[in-house]
Structures are given as structure tokens and as C-alpha cells.
Amino acid sequence: MREQKEEMRLVEEARLIRLEEEKKLADEKFRQERERQLLEELERRKRRQAELAAQKARKKEEELQREELVKILEGNNRKLKRELERVAAKKLETVNSSLQRHLQCSTEEKRERELISMTQQMAKLMQLQRSRADPAPWERLQSRLSEKSGGSRTSG
């Protein structure tokens, strides 16, 4: 009986040791699983942080590119404005020059017409002076003038 008690005690002790070892194994397995989960979470956070940093860097780069583009566009706008002003000034100069030539031509044409008219008047006057020596053409001219004016003038 003593042997049986001893054997029972040893079996119980072995069972307790086995339970303790199983508990240690379960604890170790739980610890390893928890460690794996924490490492995965840490890895996810690192990836998220890297994504955020990359996104921030992209935004910064886009902002720098946008600022550079704005500077380029402003420069182009200034150049375009200067070029448009230059072209407008040249066009205005051309129009003014053309207008001045036209005005000058018109003035010259007017003078020519006035000179032609004066020459014609002088020719008529000279013809009248020559015809005074001969009264017949003078009378014919006065008669025609009377007819044109409706007969209101009389020869004198």
C-alpha cells in the first residue's frame, strides 16, 4: 500500500509537472502569438508612417512644382504683355503713319483740285478777257448763264 501511495504520489506529481509544462508551453505559445501580433502591428504602423511621409513629400514636391510653374507663367505673362505692348505700339505707329500719309495725300489732292479749279477759272477769265474784244462770245456766255439760272439775269 505504501508503494501504491508512493506510486500515486509520483503519478500525481508527474501529472502536475506535465500540467505545469503544458501551461508553460501554452504561455510560451501565447507570448509568441502576442509578440507576432505586436510585430505585425509595428510593421503596419511603419508602413503607414512611410506612406504618410511619402505622401507629405509628394505634396511638398507638387507645391514646389506648382510654385515654379506659377513663376514661369508669371514670367511668360510679363513677356507676353511686353510683346503685346510692343506689337500694339508698332501697329499704332503703322496706323498713324498710314493716316498721316493718307492725310498728306488728301491734302495734296485737295491742293491739286484747288489748283486745277483756279487754273480753270484763270483760263475762263483769260478767255473772257480775250472775248471782250469780240462782244458776240460774251453775249452768248451771258445768254447761257441766263438760261441756266432760269432767266433771272439780264444782259448788261
C-alpha positions as CSV (number, residue, x, y, z in Angstrom):
1,M,0.0,0.0,0.0
2,R,2.8,2.3,0.7
3,E,4.1,1.6,-2.6
4,Q,0.8,2.3,-4.1
5,K,0.6,5.6,-2.3
6,E,4.1,6.4,-3.4
7,E,3.2,5.5,-6.9
8,M,0.0,7.6,-6.8
9,R,2.0,10.5,-5.4
10,L,4.6,10.1,-8.2
11,V,1.8,9.9,-10.8
12,E,0.2,13.0,-9.3
13,E,3.5,14.8,-9.2
14,A,4.2,13.8,-12.8
15,R,0.7,14.9,-13.8
16,L,1.3,18.3,-12.0
17,I,4.7,18.6,-13.7
18,R,3.1,17.8,-17.1
19,L,0.3,20.3,-16.4
20,E,2.8,22.9,-15.4
21,E,4.8,22.2,-18.6
22,E,1.7,22.3,-20.7
23,K,0.8,25.6,-19.1
24,K,4.4,26.9,-19.7
25,L,4.0,25.7,-23.4
26,A,0.6,27.4,-23.7
27,D,2.0,30.6,-22.1
28,E,5.0,30.5,-24.4
29,K,2.7,29.9,-27.4
30,F,0.5,32.8,-26.2
31,R,3.6,35.0,-25.7
32,Q,4.9,34.1,-29.2
33,E,1.5,34.8,-30.8
34,R,1.2,38.1,-28.9
35,E,4.8,39.0,-30.0
36,R,3.9,38.2,-33.6
37,Q,0.8,40.3,-33.4
38,L,2.8,43.2,-31.9
39,L,5.4,42.9,-34.7
40,E,2.7,42.9,-37.3
41,E,1.1,46.0,-35.8
42,L,4.5,47.7,-35.6
43,E,5.2,46.8,-39.2
44,R,1.7,48.2,-40.2
45,R,2.4,51.4,-38.4
46,K,5.9,51.7,-40.0
47,R,4.3,51.2,-43.5
48,R,1.6,53.8,-42.7
49,Q,4.2,56.2,-41.4
50,A,6.3,55.6,-44.6
51,E,3.1,56.1,-46.7
52,L,2.3,59.4,-44.8
53,A,5.9,60.6,-45.2
54,A,5.9,59.7,-48.9
55,Q,2.5,61.5,-49.3
56,K,3.9,64.5,-47.5
57,A,7.0,64.5,-49.7
58,R,4.8,64.2,-52.8
59,K,2.6,67.1,-51.7
60,K,5.8,69.2,-50.9
61,E,7.2,68.3,-54.4
62,E,3.9,69.2,-56.0
63,E,3.8,72.5,-54.2
64,L,7.3,73.3,-55.2
65,Q,6.5,72.4,-58.8
66,R,3.3,74.5,-58.6
67,E,5.3,77.5,-57.3
68,E,7.8,77.0,-60.1
69,L,5.1,76.8,-62.7
70,V,3.5,79.9,-61.3
71,K,6.8,81.7,-61.6
72,I,7.2,80.5,-65.1
73,L,3.7,81.5,-66.1
74,E,4.1,84.9,-64.5
75,G,7.3,85.4,-66.4
76,N,5.7,84.3,-69.6
77,N,2.7,86.6,-68.9
78,R,5.2,89.5,-68.4
79,K,7.0,88.7,-71.6
80,L,3.7,88.3,-73.5
81,K,2.4,91.6,-72.1
82,R,5.6,93.3,-73.2
83,E,5.4,91.7,-76.6
84,L,1.7,92.7,-77.0
85,E,2.6,96.2,-76.0
86,R,5.4,96.3,-78.5
87,V,3.2,94.9,-81.3
88,A,0.4,97.4,-80.3
89,A,2.8,100.3,-80.4
90,K,4.2,99.2,-83.7
91,K,0.6,98.8,-85.1
92,L,-0.3,102.2,-83.7
93,E,2.8,103.7,-85.3
94,T,1.9,102.0,-88.6
95,V,-1.7,103.2,-88.4
96,N,-0.6,106.7,-87.5
97,S,2.0,106.7,-90.4
98,S,-0.7,105.4,-92.8
99,L,-3.2,108.0,-91.5
100,Q,-0.5,110.7,-91.9
101,R,0.3,109.6,-95.5
102,H,-3.4,109.5,-96.3
103,L,-4.0,112.9,-94.8
104,Q,-1.0,114.2,-96.7
105,C,-2.2,112.6,-99.9
106,S,-5.7,114.0,-99.3
107,T,-4.2,117.5,-98.6
108,E,-2.1,117.2,-101.8
109,E,-5.1,116.0,-103.8
110,K,-7.2,118.9,-102.4
111,R,-4.5,121.4,-103.3
112,E,-4.3,119.8,-106.8
113,R,-8.1,120.1,-107.2
114,E,-7.9,123.7,-106.0
115,L,-5.0,124.5,-108.4
116,I,-6.9,122.8,-111.2
117,S,-10.0,124.8,-110.3
118,M,-8.0,128.0,-110.1
119,T,-6.3,127.2,-113.4
120,Q,-9.7,126.6,-115.0
121,Q,-11.0,129.8,-113.5
122,M,-8.0,131.7,-114.8
123,A,-8.4,130.1,-118.2
124,K,-12.1,131.2,-118.2
125,L,-11.1,134.7,-117.1
126,M,-8.4,134.9,-119.8
127,Q,-10.9,133.6,-122.3
128,L,-13.4,136.2,-121.1
129,Q,-10.8,139.0,-121.4
130,R,-10.0,137.9,-125.0
131,S,-13.6,137.6,-125.8
132,R,-14.4,141.2,-124.6
133,A,-12.7,142.4,-127.7
134,D,-15.3,140.4,-129.6
135,P,-18.8,141.0,-127.9
136,A,-20.5,138.0,-129.6
137,P,-19.0,135.3,-127.4
138,W,-19.6,137.5,-124.4
139,E,-23.2,137.8,-125.2
140,R,-23.5,134.1,-125.9
141,L,-22.0,133.3,-122.4
142,Q,-24.3,135.7,-120.7
143,S,-27.3,134.2,-122.6
144,R,-26.3,130.7,-121.5
145,L,-25.9,131.9,-117.9
146,S,-29.3,133.4,-118.0
147,E,-30.8,130.2,-119.3
148,K,-29.2,128.2,-116.6
149,S,-30.2,130.5,-113.8
150,G,-33.8,130.5,-115.1
151,G,-33.8,133.7,-117.0
152,S,-33.5,135.9,-113.9
153,R,-30.4,137.7,-115.1
154,T,-30.4,140.2,-118.0
155,S,-27.6,141.0,-120.2
156,G,-25.9,144.2,-119.4
